[in-house]
Amino acid sequence: MASASERSYTRRDTVLFLVCLGLSLFGLFSPASWGQGISAGLRETVLWPLVWLQVRAEEGKTSRVRLRAITAQRDSASYLVQGLPSLLAENERLRQLLSLSRRLRTRYVAAEVLHQSQATDGRTLLLSAGSREGVSAFDPVVAPEGLVGVVLNVSDRSSIVMTWAHPEFRVSAFTVTGNAAGVVAPSAGGEGGLEFRGVPYRDSVPVGTLVLSSGLGGVYPKGIPVGTVTGVVREQAGWERVYRVQPAANPGSAAHVLVLIAPEGDLARAFPSDSALQAQRLDSLERLRVADSVAQAARDARVRRTDSLAAIRRDTTRVPPRRVVRPDTSAASPSPAPVSPAPPATAPAPAPAARSPGASPGDTAR
C-alpha cells in the first residue's frame, strides 16, 4: 500500500502534467505572434542557462572540427614542403637537360637513370634505354654539366654505363685555353676525383681552368666539359705535371641523361658552362689589360718626348747661340797686314798695300 508521501508526489506530478498539457494546447492553438513572444521570453529568462550551454557546446564542436581541418592542412603542407626542394631540383635539371638537347647538333636518346647495376657498385649506372632506342656500346653519356661516362653494355631495353669513377675510364682532353693537352683518368689514390695526366712540364695550367674532351680516339666528341683544375697532384721536374680535376658532372645525382648517338663535330657550344665563360672572360680581360698597358706606355713615351722637345725649344729661344771658334780655323786664317803711316803731302803717293788672299777689294779701299 502506497504511503501518503508517495501519493502526494503522484498527485503533484499529475498536476504538473496537466498544466504542461494545457500550456501546450494553448501554445498550439494560440496565434503565432503569442507563441513567438512566449518562447522568446522563456529563452531569455528561464531557459537562458540551457541556451548558453547549447551555444558553447556548438562552438566547441565547431572549433574541434576546424582544428582537425587545420591540422590536416598543416600536415599536408608540411609533406609538400618536404618534397618541394627535390621537385624543384628535378624540374630545374629537366629544364637544363631540355635546353641541352636543343643546343645539340647530333642525335641523342634521353634516358632515365634507374639504379646502380649492383648494390655496392657506384661506378656504373643502369639506364632505361637500350638497343631498341638505338643505343650501342661506346656511346658517350652526358648530363647538363658535362661528361658522365660511356655505354659499356647494351640490352634490348636497358644499358649499363661506365662512369668517370670507373678505374678503366680514360678520355683525351685539353684545356679551354688550348695551351695544354693530356689524358683524364680517375685518381690513383681512390679519392673519387680525376687527374689530368701527361701535361708537359713547360705547360702550366692555372687553377680554375676548364678541361674539355679533345675528340681524339673516336669515342668522345670534342668540346664536352670534363672538369675543372683544382691543383697539382705531383710533378716530375723537366718531364710532366699531373693536375687534380674536379669532375663537372656527378653521376650520383643524375636522374636523367642523354646518350649521344654517333656524335660528330665540336660540342663546345652546346655546353656554355660558367667555367668556360669565366675562363674566356678572364682571358679576354687579361688581353685587354695587356693591350691597355701597352697603349698607356706608348702614350706616356709620346708625352715625355713632346715635353723634352718643348723644353729644348724654350732653351734655344731664350739664350742666343754663341759662335764657336775652332783652334785650327783661327791659326790658319792670315793676320791683316800692318798699315804704314801716311807720308807728307809733298812726298809721292805710296804704292797700294798688298791684299791678303781673304780680303775683298772693298776692304782694301776702305
NORLIN-V925468 format. One line per field, one symbol per residue. psi: psi as a letter, one per 30 degrees, with the letter a starting at -180 (. if undefined). A space follows every 50 residues. Layout:
BEGIN
psi = ???
END
This chain:
BEGIN
psi = kkleeeeeeeeeeeeeeeeeeeeeeefeflleeeeeeeeeeeefdegeee eeeeeeeeeeeeeeeeeeeeeeeeeeeeeeeefeeeeeeeeeeeeeeeee effkglklkklkjdllelegjgfllklgkafffgklkgkkkllffakeak kekkaegllkkjlffkfgkkkklllffgfklakkllkfghfgalkjlgkk ffjkjlkgkkklkffkfgeklkgkkeakkfakelljkgdlkkkkkkkekj ffgkfklkjkjiklakgeffiileeeeeeeeeeeeeeeeeeeeeeeeeee eeeeeeeeeeeeeeeefekkkkkkjkeeeeefkkkkkkkllkllefllkl kkkkklefkleeeee.
END
